[in-house]
């Protein structure tokens, strides 16, 4: 489902070139759930952005399904995202001016699908928010907002779900509930799940984990200074 | 779902969330202001032109020494124009004992087409309006003819070989004018009676006037058609050329209103740009999320362009409606103060408003919206990505092109547009540098000050670029208001000075030399203020530097219409001193005790058109005697000042030996007009020309133009205030966030409010200073180049500008940001997260 070859990302800062990711090779199979774990600054969010086609790598290739997204421009990448990819973010990223149901309807509306409303209603009920569909994000708690975001992610019947620290802004109990929901829906929809987290317990619920340190895939337990020649 | 549906949905959701309020308000008010101003100006202008047309008794006049081709009149009538015909000639009129050389005017039953004829039953008393002139078989005489012919109303008067009763007193005719050429006392008769008098003979000096009235377009069609058909003797003219004294006032008034509209458009544009910028900023996240959800850049473009078009249509229509309503309201409120009836509004200003709305939207709002397409989806993860890189030159290019285009369209005057535009661009560039330096110095001073000060000034400098921009916008708004205010004041002052309350309103001519002293003492005895008595001698130039003047006139030939030829007969005078309101523009005025060879001073237009210059040798023929003179100087004459003015003035010692009559002007208030009865009975040979009615009319029109100017100023001020509000609003989020953080850290209400107040007042001070500098420079250029006024530095401005800046921006800023201290910080941060 996802394949990355020799992925690298370098950015230019006022202090010179900064390498964020280097020599990443990975493959994620259909319906697999994979956690990307690592310390802060290890490059996991950057890796997720690259895999999801939100950002472009400096080197290497990425394949999403049948597409080589590294060969596409933003217009085409957007189409691929629309077709294949759903997101859940740490900061929820709901549109404040839209009610819960409108937020869930948005992906279908953008694609021009019909019946967006019914499907959104159904999904909101599925995440336990059937009674709050007309509430605005500011009227919802963090956990509720994240459930709306999960409903939105599944609203477009995508094959791939990317989640960036989905529980990062939530307390343990709420986080647990959100995670349960994500995995439940993931199984139900047969989605491939890629999850960025530094929550060890969350990582353990995935089929496998990819460990990042200083921008490179590493083996857990190995001290970062052993990793060759990379600066983060 | 189609793009429009999606756009409508997004717009509705934005509206519901209050995201659209400011943008929509700016657009509506921009269109509304422009529509209101242009509608009102359009109506006032129509009214003013109509009012001014009363000076001609028509909208267009053809004046000719011979009858014109009847086909011309037939054509005018076929177009639906009203027509009328008058015939003027000089003739002796006789009572039983006396005779007076009079200026007779014969009119048909349709005269006047514009303005009103006022007649009365007793000389020098108030009259009443009448619908038409005298019916056949009757004469109306001007007041002064009754005493000088020693008759009473109703008595018989002879004109040529016919006798008619003088049934009424002619108090005022609209197209009388103030020229000395029209000097003879007026006798008004019916055109049908002219043949009976037998005064019109081959070779008589006649002045035919054909009057036309109707709507502007038809008149234009007619004028274009008729102009080439007129003989060399005939001349066609309209209100501006025809109405002496007010033509210039009207012209300047129009320019001012135009300038006002232009500045209104610029202000509105700035407001829209600011609101659109804020709208766009607040949609960065929307777009980023939409993009992660699969919206392509092209789709984002399509959606936002659709949003933009819908916004444009809604706001332009709403603005135009508001404009229509506003100007109707303004007109209704002001109707008691506007002495003329306003014609109904035309659709052109509404269209102008609608198009303005769209162009403003296109040039000021589209660039910030287009930025949205460049938002990176990665922004959902990395909030620090900031502004997408759309080129600044594109944004500014759009705005500049839009402004330039609108200004040109409004003014139809490329030079004026370029002048104002380039001035504004240069000042903006210079001022932004100054603003930035001011901010830096503000920081240096601020570092030593108390806590609220330090907070405010540090905050200001941290947002250096935004604040420079904001100072510029504030400065620009205040500058435009100051410019309008200054130009208005200069114009009105000049107009009021032009015709002061006690300006001479009567001319006395044909005063015999032996009457000079008695008349002066009669004036003194009755407390009548008068100008000096100037000798007046008819004469003409016969040679210029040895060349025959009439041949030279033919050779130069191309003089403009009505240009005074050098060889025409003129009234000459001599004077030791330069008359009031005259200014020497070339050469030098002679000393008071001059006693050398004859010198002459020429009026500058006459000199210019006849290519005469200082040092030219002129030979005059005066009463059959040739007198050789040299041009000593050229002078400008204030023809509007209602005082005796001369094209040619001789130095002392040149004309004294010629027998002459004298002339003067004097002021007589309305309630003392009976003095004229005594004056004319005592000195029957003199002629008095009453121009008080004319002056009143000029003053009234100037009053109306002034009123229009004041109104436009108020309207523009309203849109200026909007710009300030939009500008403060645009920076709200940033300020809200900063102060919410401060409040969570424990900063008290007083500290936060204090630092906000200091910040806004400092911005206001800087903006006020900038505005002062900018407006001084601009007003200098405008007054000297456009309005041809004298420029003087405005010391009051240097206080007014900064004070206005501080008070206005301080007040608007605090009002707009009051919410910061009244909203719980968590809520503010939550909303802005």
Interface residues (C-beta under 8 A of the other chain):
Chain A: X45 X48 X49 X52 X54 X55 X74 X75 X78 X79 X81 X82 X83 X85 X87 X89 X91 X93 X95 X96 X97 X98 X102 X106 X107 X109 X110 X111 X112 X114 X138 X152 X156 X164
Chain B: X1 X2 X6 X9 X13 X14 X16 X17 X19 X285 X286 X289 X290 X291 X292 X293 X294 X295 X296 X297 X298 X299 X376 X377 X378 X380 X381 X382 X830 X831 X833
